[in-house]
């Protein structure tokens, strides 16, 4: 089922009309400025924000690096319409290109870019095989010394060990409603947990979703396959409150990506 149904109720902080989202935006800008100061980012890059939502991270990167171009890609058309508001908030003289499409096919949808982003703890939407397609396409899209940044966390340690997997979980609670998710099964081939989301009161079914609980090591190993440089920039290292760990990948191995793409 559509992610639009899920994100309609999951109060994710990416709406430019939400004060907490604006605060988050400036924190993301700061995190990217830290990377820029460490000479980890290209100068005046062409920025690609994948699974962009409203484009909050893409515009933040454009602000921090004085990007010459910005492309935002997402499956949700309504969210992409809000990217212009982020540009206005950032006071940038930039016209972003918004594309509705599948992140796993991004190399077929956009031209070459210098920085690609997958921001906001997004990897659970990709199963093990989808992730290979995603990294293949990002590698094909980036320039020779291009950089791929993912904001991520370790769900094996954080969820399975520290918290414990929950059969029923309150995902969001507001004055008007609560959104809960219920475990429905596990696919050992694709490595995904299946959960159904309901809105309370009324126990109204919202959507069914599948999630893979990625750890950091697996993502870094995958990154090492498709990029010549890989490293983890921890929350402690970048020091910006509200921003998670950053997986940093640089210089795509295009030969490997092309071989996989061509089959």
C-alpha positions in Angstrom: 0.0 0.0 0.0 1.0 3.6 -0.5 3.5 5.3 1.7 1.3 8.5 1.4 -1.3 6.8 3.6 1.4 6.1 6.3 3.1 9.5 6.2 -0.3 11.3 6.4 -0.4 10.2 10.0 3.3 9.7 10.9 4.2 13.2 12.1 7.7 13.2 10.5 9.3 16.6 10.9 9.7 17.7 7.3 6.8 20.1 6.7 8.1 23.7 6.2 5.0 25.0 7.9 6.0 23.2 11.1 8.3 25.1 13.4 10.0 21.9 14.7 10.7 21.0 11.1 12.3 24.4 10.4 14.5 23.8 13.5 15.4 20.4 12.1 16.3 22.0 8.8 18.8 24.4 10.3 20.4 21.5 12.2 20.8 19.6 9.0 22.4 22.6 7.4 24.8 22.8 10.4 25.7 19.1 10.0 26.5 19.6 6.3 28.6 22.7 7.1 30.6 20.5 9.5 31.3 18.1 6.6 32.2 21.0 4.3 34.7 22.4 6.9 36.3 19.0 6.9 36.7 19.1 3.1 34.4 16.1 2.7 32.0 17.7 0.2 32.5 18.9 -3.4 32.3 22.7 -4.1 29.2 24.1 -5.7 27.8 20.6 -6.3 24.8 19.3 -8.2 22.8 17.8 -5.4 20.4 14.9 -5.6 18.0 14.2 -2.8 16.6 10.7 -3.0 13.4 9.7 -1.1 13.3 13.4 -0.5 9.9 13.9 1.0 9.5 17.7 1.0 13.2 18.2 0.1 14.3 19.3 3.5 17.7 17.6 3.3 18.4 18.5 -0.3 17.7 22.2 0.3 19.8 22.1 3.4 22.7 20.6 1.4 22.2 23.3 -1.3 22.4 26.0 1.4 25.5 24.6 3.1 27.4 24.1 -0.2 26.0 26.8 -2.4 24.9 24.2 -4.9 24.5 25.1 -8.5 21.7 22.6 -9.0 19.2 20.6 -6.9 17.1 17.6 -7.9 14.5 16.1 -5.5 13.1 12.7 -6.1 10.3 10.9 -4.2 7.3 8.6 -4.9 5.0 11.1 -3.2 4.0 14.0 -5.5 2.2 16.0 -2.8 5.3 16.2 -0.6 7.5 17.3 -3.4 5.3 20.4 -4.0 6.7 21.8 -0.7 10.3 22.0 -1.7 9.8 25.6 -3.0 8.9 26.6 0.6 12.2 25.2 1.8 14.1 27.2 -0.8 12.3 30.3 0.3 13.2 29.6 4.0 16.8 29.1 3.1 16.9 32.3 1.0 18.5 30.5 -1.9 18.3 31.7 -5.5 17.7 28.2 -6.9 15.1 26.4 -8.9 14.9 22.7 -7.8 13.8 20.0 -10.2 11.2 17.8 -8.7 10.8 14.2 -10.0 8.2 11.7 -9.0 9.8 8.3 -9.3 11.3 5.1 -7.9 14.6 5.5 -6.1 15.7 2.1 -7.3 15.7 3.4 -10.9 17.2 6.8 -10.2 20.0 6.6 -12.8 17.3 6.3 -15.5 15.4 9.4 -14.2 18.1 12.0 -13.6 21.5 13.1 -15.1 24.9 13.2 -13.4 25.2 14.7 -9.9 28.0 15.3 -7.4 26.2 14.6 -4.1 23.4 12.2 -3.5 21.5 12.1 -0.2 19.3 9.5 1.4 18.3 11.3 4.6 16.0 10.7 7.5 16.6 7.0 8.5 15.1 5.8 5.2 16.8 2.5 4.6 14.1 0.3 6.2 11.9 1.0 3.1 14.5 -1.1 1.1 14.8 -4.9 1.4 18.2 -6.5 0.9 17.7 -6.8 -2.9 16.2 -3.3 -3.3 19.2 -1.9 -1.5 21.6 -3.4 -4.1 19.5 -1.8 -6.8 19.5 1.5 -5.0 23.3 1.6 -4.5 23.8 0.5 -8.1 21.7 3.3 -9.4 23.3 5.9 -7.1 26.8 4.8 -8.2 25.8 5.2 -11.9 24.4 8.7 -11.2 27.3 10.2 -9.3 30.3 11.9 -10.9 33.8 10.4 -10.6 34.5 11.8 -7.1 30.8 12.0 -6.1 29.6 11.5 -2.6 26.7 9.5 -1.2 25.5 10.4 2.3 23.0 8.5 4.3 21.6 9.5 7.7 21.3 6.2 9.5 21.2 4.3 12.8 21.9 0.7 14.0 18.5 -1.0 14.3 19.9 -4.4 15.2 21.5 -3.0 18.3 19.0 -0.2 19.0 15.8 -2.1 18.4 16.5 -5.8 18.6 18.9 -5.6 21.6 18.3 -2.4 23.5 14.5 -2.1 23.2 13.3 -5.5 21.9 11.1 -6.1 18.9 7.5 -5.2 19.7 4.4 -7.1 18.3 2.4 -3.9 18.9 3.9 -0.4 18.9 2.6 3.1 19.3 4.2 4.9 16.3 2.6 8.4 16.8 0.3 9.9 19.3 -1.5 13.3 19.0 -4.5 14.9 20.7 -6.7 13.7 17.8 -5.4 10.2 17.2 -2.8 7.5 17.8 -1.1 5.4 15.1 -0.1 1.9 16.1 1.6 -0.9 14.1 1.1 -4.6 14.6 3.5 -7.4 13.6 2.1 -9.6 10.8 5.1 -11.7 9.8 8.7 -12.0 8.5 10.1 -12.7 5.1 13.4 -14.5 5.5 14.3 -14.3 1.8 14.0 -10.5 1.6 14.8 -9.9 5.3 11.7 -7.8 6.0 9.3 -7.5 8.9 5.6 -7.1 7.8 3.5 -4.7 9.9 0.0 -3.3 9.6 -0.8 0.2 10.7 -4.1 1.2 12.4 -5.4 4.6 13.5 -7.1 4.9 16.9 -9.8 5.4 18.1 -11.8 3.2 15.8 -9.0 0.7 14.8 -9.1 2.0 11.2 -6.6 0.2 9.0 -4.2 2.7 7.4 -1.7 0.7 5.4 0.5 -2.4 5.3 4.2 -2.0 5.2 7.4 -4.0 5.1 10.6 -2.9 6.8 14.2 -4.2 7.0 15.9 -3.4 10.2 19.3 -2.4 8.8 22.4 -2.1 11.0 25.3 0.2 10.2 27.9 -2.5 9.4 25.7 -4.0 6.6 25.2 -0.6 5.0 28.9 0.2 5.2 29.8 -3.1 3.7 27.3 -2.5 0.8 28.8 0.9 0.4 32.3 -0.5 0.2 31.2 -2.7 -2.7 30.0 0.3 -4.7 32.3 3.0 -3.6 36.1 3.4 -3.2 35.9 5.2 0.1 33.6 4.5 3.0 33.4 5.8 6.6 31.0 6.3 9.5 30.6 9.9 10.8 29.1 9.3 14.2 26.7 11.6 16.1 29.6 12.4 18.5 31.9 13.2 15.6 29.7 15.7 13.8 28.3 17.0 17.1 24.9 18.3 15.8 21.9 17.5 18.1 19.0 16.0 16.2 21.1 14.5 13.4 21.9 10.8 13.5 25.0 8.9 12.3 26.1 9.7 8.7 27.4 7.0 6.3 29.9 8.7 4.0 30.6 7.0 0.6 32.8 8.6 -2.0 34.0 7.8 -5.6 31.6 5.2 -7.1 32.9 2.0 -8.6 31.0 2.5 -11.9 32.3 -0.7 -13.5 30.7 -2.9 -10.8 27.5 -0.9 -11.0 27.3 -1.2 -14.8 27.9 -4.9 -14.7 25.1 -5.4 -12.2 22.8 -3.0 -14.1 23.4 -4.9 -17.4 22.9 -8.3 -15.7 
